[in-house]
């Protein structure tokens, strides 16, 4: 479920206000990275996979943004984040709608401008250190992919009041 069109417009306006240039490709609605890649593989750079998680003990929320081809073990991630093994779970769609104003298939760090400081962003260091000219995310809808420079992406995230937790995910993290 994509966000209301006015939220995408608000995102685009916010990016313009920050002086951030973007490139966008419209494509059919997709719900997985596998469905998305054929439509965006011509866009060179770091494509994202986003997981919206909750910490079952502290009831906190995490948006984990990784390179699209990474595999991740939630138990290992929980240990890295200090929340204890087995405590991270996928959050339900209602929580994502409440916190980020996007639904299933639309999780994106670009939605952090909707968050009231309750979601913590975990960012794959490879987005910033991978030499990518552009990094790509859904712009509040899974019918499009938006690219911006890694520096502009970080500028946007910080403008939302979020300071990302940057983690180097080893290639062998399963």
C-alpha positions as CSV (number, residue, x, y, z in Angstrom):
1,X,0.0,0.0,0.0
2,X,1.6,3.2,-1.2
3,X,1.4,6.4,0.8
4,X,-1.1,9.1,-0.2
5,X,0.2,11.0,-3.3
6,X,0.4,14.2,-1.1
7,X,3.0,12.5,1.1
8,X,5.2,11.8,-2.0
9,X,4.7,15.5,-3.0
10,X,5.7,16.6,0.5
11,X,8.9,14.4,0.3
12,X,9.8,15.9,-3.1
13,X,9.2,19.4,-1.8
14,X,11.3,18.8,1.3
15,X,14.2,17.5,-0.9
16,X,13.9,20.6,-3.1
17,X,13.9,22.8,0.0
18,X,17.2,21.1,1.1
19,X,18.7,21.7,-2.4
20,X,18.8,18.0,-3.1
21,X,18.7,16.9,-6.7
22,X,17.1,13.5,-7.4
23,X,16.5,11.1,-10.3
24,X,13.3,9.0,-10.3
25,X,12.1,6.0,-12.3
26,X,8.4,5.1,-12.3
27,X,7.7,1.4,-12.6
28,X,5.0,-1.2,-11.8
29,X,4.2,-1.8,-8.1
30,X,6.7,-4.1,-6.5
31,X,6.8,-5.8,-3.1
32,X,10.3,-7.4,-3.1
33,X,13.8,-6.5,-4.3
34,X,13.5,-9.4,-6.7
35,X,10.5,-7.8,-8.3
36,X,12.1,-4.4,-8.4
37,X,15.5,-5.0,-9.8
38,X,14.5,-5.7,-13.5
39,X,12.9,-2.2,-13.5
40,X,15.8,-0.3,-12.0
41,X,18.9,-2.3,-12.9
42,X,19.8,0.4,-15.5
43,X,20.2,2.9,-12.6
44,X,23.8,2.5,-11.5
45,X,24.5,2.8,-7.8
46,X,23.4,1.3,-4.4
47,X,19.9,-0.1,-4.4
48,X,18.2,-0.7,-1.1
49,X,16.4,-3.3,0.8
50,X,14.5,-2.0,3.8
51,X,13.3,-3.9,6.9
52,X,10.9,-2.4,9.4
53,X,11.5,-4.1,12.7
54,X,10.4,-3.8,16.3
55,X,12.3,-4.7,19.5
56,X,9.8,-6.9,21.4
57,X,11.2,-6.0,24.8
58,X,11.5,-2.3,24.6
59,X,8.8,-1.8,22.0
60,X,11.1,0.3,19.9
61,X,11.1,0.4,16.1
62,X,14.1,0.1,13.7
63,X,14.3,0.8,10.0
64,X,17.2,-1.3,8.6
65,X,18.5,-0.1,5.2
66,X,20.9,-2.5,3.5
67,X,22.2,-2.9,0.0
68,X,19.6,-4.9,-2.0
69,X,21.8,-8.0,-2.3
70,X,22.6,-8.4,1.4
71,X,21.3,-11.3,3.5
72,X,20.8,-10.6,7.2
73,X,20.3,-12.6,10.3
74,X,18.0,-10.8,12.7
75,X,19.5,-12.5,15.7
76,X,23.1,-11.3,14.7
77,X,21.7,-7.8,14.0
78,X,20.0,-7.7,17.4
79,X,23.4,-8.6,19.1
80,X,25.2,-5.8,17.1
81,X,22.5,-3.3,18.2
82,X,22.6,-4.5,21.8
83,X,18.9,-5.4,22.0
84,X,19.6,-9.1,22.7
85,X,19.4,-12.1,20.5
86,X,15.9,-13.0,19.4
87,X,14.3,-9.6,20.3
88,X,14.0,-8.2,16.8
89,X,10.9,-9.0,14.9
90,X,9.2,-7.7,11.7
91,X,6.8,-5.0,12.8
92,X,3.2,-5.2,11.5
93,X,1.9,-3.0,8.7
94,X,-0.2,-0.9,11.0
95,X,2.9,0.1,13.0
96,X,4.7,1.1,9.8
97,X,1.6,3.1,8.6
98,X,1.5,4.8,12.0
99,X,5.2,5.6,12.2
100,X,6.3,6.1,8.6
101,X,2.9,6.6,6.8
102,X,3.8,3.8,4.3
103,X,2.5,0.3,4.0
104,X,3.8,-3.1,2.9
105,X,6.4,-3.0,0.2
106,X,7.1,0.7,0.7
107,X,9.5,0.8,3.7
108,X,12.0,3.5,3.0
109,X,14.3,5.8,4.9
110,X,12.8,8.7,2.8
111,X,9.7,8.3,5.0
112,X,11.7,9.3,8.1
113,X,10.4,12.9,7.7
114,X,7.0,11.4,8.8
115,X,8.4,9.9,12.0
116,X,8.2,11.6,15.3
117,X,11.6,10.3,16.5
118,X,10.4,6.8,17.4
119,X,12.1,5.0,14.6
120,X,15.9,4.4,14.7
121,X,17.7,4.0,11.3
122,X,20.3,1.3,10.9
123,X,22.2,2.0,7.7
124,X,24.6,-0.3,5.8
125,X,27.9,1.5,5.7
126,X,28.3,0.5,2.1
127,X,25.8,3.2,1.0
128,X,28.2,5.8,2.2
129,X,31.5,4.1,1.6
130,X,30.8,2.0,-1.5
131,X,31.7,4.7,-4.0
132,X,28.2,4.9,-5.3
133,X,27.3,8.0,-7.4
134,X,23.6,7.5,-6.4
135,X,21.7,5.5,-3.7
136,X,18.2,4.4,-4.4
137,X,15.0,4.2,-2.3
138,X,11.2,4.2,-2.8
139,X,9.8,7.7,-2.6
140,X,6.8,6.8,-0.3
141,X,5.5,4.4,-3.0
142,X,6.6,1.1,-4.4
143,X,5.7,2.3,-7.9
144,X,8.9,4.4,-8.2
145,X,12.5,4.4,-7.3
146,X,14.4,7.6,-6.4
147,X,18.1,8.2,-6.5
148,X,20.2,10.8,-4.7
149,X,23.9,11.2,-3.9
150,X,25.1,9.5,-0.7
151,X,26.0,12.9,0.8
152,X,22.5,14.3,0.0
153,X,20.9,11.2,1.4
154,X,22.7,11.7,4.7
155,X,21.8,15.4,4.7
156,X,18.1,14.4,4.2
157,X,18.2,11.8,7.0
158,X,19.8,14.2,9.5
159,X,17.3,16.9,8.5
160,X,14.6,14.6,9.9
161,X,16.2,14.5,13.3
162,X,17.6,11.0,12.8
163,X,21.2,10.1,13.3
164,X,21.8,6.8,11.6
165,X,23.5,3.9,13.3
166,X,26.0,2.9,10.6
167,X,27.0,-0.7,10.5
168,X,29.4,-2.6,8.3
169,X,27.6,-5.7,7.3
170,X,30.1,-8.3,6.3
171,X,29.4,-10.1,3.0
172,X,29.1,-13.4,5.0
173,X,26.4,-12.1,7.2
174,X,23.5,-14.4,6.6
